[in-house]
Amino acid sequence: MVKVLKISSLELAVDFEEIFDGASVEEATQKAHNQKMPSEFAKASITDNKLISAKIKLIGEENNGSK
C-alpha cells in the first residue's frame, strides 16, 4: 500500500455570525464593534472558495515482498 500527502492552499470567503450581549443596546453594539476577529463561538459559513495550489507527495510505502 502506498500513502501520499496532499497539501492544498485555498482562498476562502467566509461569513461569520455572532451574538453579543450587554446591559444596553449601546454596550452590546460597542462589544461587537470593538471585536477584531470572530471568536471560537461564531458561526461560520463558507460562501466562496478558490484553489490556489495543491501539492501531492509520496510519504510512505509498505513493502509486501512482490516486485
C-alpha positions in Angstrom: 0.0 0.0 0.0 1.2 3.5 -0.9 0.4 6.7 1.1 0.5 10.2 -0.3 0.1 13.6 1.4 -1.9 16.4 -0.3 -1.3 19.9 0.8 -3.8 22.4 -0.6 -3.8 26.2 -0.4 -7.3 27.8 -0.7 -8.6 31.3 -0.7 -11.9 31.4 1.2 -14.7 33.9 1.6 -16.5 33.3 4.9 -19.5 35.0 6.6 -19.5 34.9 10.4 -22.5 35.3 12.8 -22.0 36.0 16.4 -24.3 37.2 19.2 -23.1 40.0 21.6 -24.9 40.8 24.8 -24.7 43.8 27.2 -26.7 45.8 29.7 -27.9 48.1 26.9 -28.1 48.2 23.2 -25.1 50.6 23.2 -23.0 48.2 25.3 -23.7 45.2 23.1 -23.1 47.2 20.0 -19.8 48.5 21.4 -18.6 45.0 22.1 -19.5 43.9 18.6 -17.8 47.0 17.1 -14.6 46.5 19.1 -14.1 42.9 18.2 -11.3 42.4 15.7 -11.6 38.7 14.9 -14.6 36.3 15.3 -14.4 34.2 18.5 -14.5 30.4 18.6 -18.2 30.6 19.3 -19.0 32.4 16.0 -21.0 30.5 13.3 -19.0 30.4 10.1 -20.4 29.8 6.6 -18.0 29.4 3.6 -19.6 31.4 0.8 -16.8 31.0 -1.8 -13.5 29.2 -2.3 -10.7 29.2 -4.8 -8.0 26.7 -5.1 -4.6 28.4 -5.2 -2.3 25.4 -5.4 -2.1 21.7 -4.4 1.0 19.5 -4.0 0.9 15.7 -3.7 4.0 13.8 -2.4 4.8 10.2 -1.5 5.1 9.8 2.2 5.1 6.0 2.8 5.2 2.7 1.0 4.7 -0.8 2.5 7.0 -3.5 1.1 4.9 -6.6 0.7 7.7 -8.7 -0.9 6.3 -8.6 -4.5 8.1 -6.7 -7.3 
